[in-house]
């Protein structure tokens, strides 16, 4: 069987004075033929794993010159927001080193294996060799790019902020439409996360912290607030920006894009000011 490599992430270099990096790990739509051949169903059974069009939703924030790391490989092949230890033994032939965690046990591990709508996704387990190939092609390049970009921002500005952008299934009316995840105050300074909450609220959305999404492996592994490297996960209700098909932009698309732009600018400017030497900041 033809085994074309998974596409690496798109890496856009920073052209902005803001110490911010955008991460979009779940919007990849490049499904290689060999992956589809291994699926029990069609591509329609794999697409629900995506965060549809979030890679396009960040365009206004990118227009500020903010750097970005954007996955092209689909989440169905490898999930960049999972730890290498989150291995579902029903999906991969590699035994987990200890408890793989609730997400993997529920079928949403490093390689997703099940969804509530479609059940089992694959005809056979993923081998150790195949898992390593997928990690070498898409997973490790993603995390290497994030780490390199954050390191460069911190070296230049004295601080860095990662905004890890996601979307969530539409929620019942009255529930928060934007969920900010900071690993329960572990991946981002409290003042910066609180400013994010205020900024989202002032944009007219109802935000919440860490419930039901506290942040995944990306913010957990890259957020180091003690070193002035902060990471915040953002989950947007898909009804905010998609139409009824949940595959195309809806009436609220540009408003949500403006909110992300405002969030990136506001947090970036505040973090930049906070990292200035006292003698300069006082001027």
C-alpha positions, 0 to 999 in steps of 0.5 A: 500500500502506498504510504505517503507521509503525513504533512508537517505543520504549517509554520508562520514566522512572527512579524510582530512586536507582540510576544504571542504564538498561535497554535491550531492542532486540530484543523488538519484536513489532509487525509491520505489514502492509506489512512482512509483505507484503514478506516471502518467508515468514510472520511465522514466518520473521521471529520467529527474529530476536527475543530472545523476551520479554526485555522481560518478563524485565526486570520485576523490575529495572524494579520497582526504579524503573530507567528503560528503553528498549524497542523495539516495532518488530521487529528484522526491520524495523530493528535498533537494535543495528547501526551505520548503516554495517552495510548488506548490499548484498543487502538494501538499495539503499544502498551501504555506506560501506566494508566493512559488516562481518561481521554485515552480510555474513552477512545480519544488518545494519541491516536483516536480510536472511537467516537460516540457517533460512529464507534470504532474507527479503525479496521486494525490496531496501529503498530508501534512502527506506524505510530513512530512514523506518524509522530516523526512526520507530524507530531514531533515537528509540531511540538518542536516548532512550538518550543522553538517559536516560544523560545525565540519570543522569550529570548527577544521579549523576556516573555511569551504567550501561547494561544492554543486555539480549538472549538467545541461542540455546540452547547446548550443555551445559557452555558459558556460559549468560550472556555479558557483552559490553563490547567487549573492555574498551572500553565499561565499566570493568573493575572494573564488568564484573568485578563483573557477572561475579561477580554472575552467577556467585553467582546460580548461572549460568555467565558468560563475557566477549565470546565469542561476543558482545562487544557490538553498536552500542548498547554501542559507541556509548553506553559512554564509561567515560572519562566514567563512562558505562558500557555492558554487553551481557548475553546469556542462553541462551534455555533459561534462561527459555523453554519448549520452544517458545522463545516462552513463559516456562519454569520458569526465567523468574522465576529469570532475572528475579531475576538481572537484578534483582540485577545491576542493583541490585548494579552500580548501588549499586557505581557510585553509591558509586564516584562519590561525592565522597571526603569523602562516601564516607568518612563 
